[in-house]
Amino acid sequence: MVREGHVLAVFNSSHRVMKAEGILKALGLTILLVPAPRQLQTDCGLALRFGADATEQVMQVLRQEKLLPAFASEFRGGRFVTVYECEAGIINHGTRGVGA
């Protein structure tokens, strides 16, 4: 279940998302592997869920490990708002909204 203030990092590969989950959990971060909601799904169909307050730390670790997700969206006001779009290893801050 996704609640207000949760962020979902959505990946294009199940291998990458599971590797990212292991690395982040080994660092003691509170991460949960969840099915990506229909409106956020990519080929993988999985996402990592974490609190918005951990976004910078999570993205920094994923950048260092070269495991950036396709994008990350925060659930705000009943909809998903894209907070990061990752293209070719570059993180673009964004505010594109996706209805819930």
N, C-alpha and C positions, 0 to 999 in steps of 0.2 A: 504494500500500500504506500502511496506517495502522499505526503502531507505538505502543507504550507512550509516553505523554507528548505525543503529537500531539493537536492541537485541530482540529476541523472546524467552520468557520463555514458554516452552511447557509442559503441564500437562497431566496426565492420567485420570483426572476426571473433569467433568464440575463443580461439586460442589466445588472442591478445587480451581479451577481457578477463579471462581466468588467470593469465600471467600477471596482469595489473592488480587483480584482487589479491593474489598471494603476496606481492611485493608490498602493497599498501597495508595489508593486515600484519605483515611481519614488522612493520614500523609502528604498530600499535594504533593505527587509525581505524576509526569506526566506519567500516565499509560493508555494504550488503550487496550481493549479486542478486539482481531481480530481472524478471522479464521486462523488456522495454514496452511501455504502453504503445498501442497501435499507432497513434499519431507521431510517435518518435522512432519507430522501428527502422532498422537498417537490415542488411542481409543477415546479420548475426542474431538479432532479436533479443539480445541481452544488454544490460546496463549495470553500472555500479551506482548505488545510491549512497549519498552522504549528506551531512548538514552543510548549509550554505557557508557557515563560518569556517569550514575546512577546505573550501574551494581552492584558494590560492596554494595551500600546502599540497593538496592532492595533485593539482595541475603541475606544480613545480617538480614533484617526484616523477610524474608520468613523462614530463618533458625530458628530465635527466635520463630516464630509462628508455627513451625513444618509444614510448607506448601511448602517445596521445590518442584520445578518442576521436571519433568523427566530429562530435560536437558534445556540448554539455548544456543542459537546460535546467533552470530553476523553476519550481512550481510556486507561482505567486498569483494571488487573486483569482484562483480557480483555473489558471491556465499555465502552460509552460512558456517560459521566456528564455531564449537562447542567450547564455552568458559567455560561451566560447564556441567559436567555429574553428576547427583545425584543418588547414589545407596545406599539404606538403610540409608539415611540421611547423607551420606558422600559426600562432594563436591570434585570432581576431576577436576583440571584444565586440559583442553585439547585443541587440535588444529585440530581436525578431520574436514575436509571440506566436504560439501555437495553441489553439483552443484545446480544452481538456475533454 
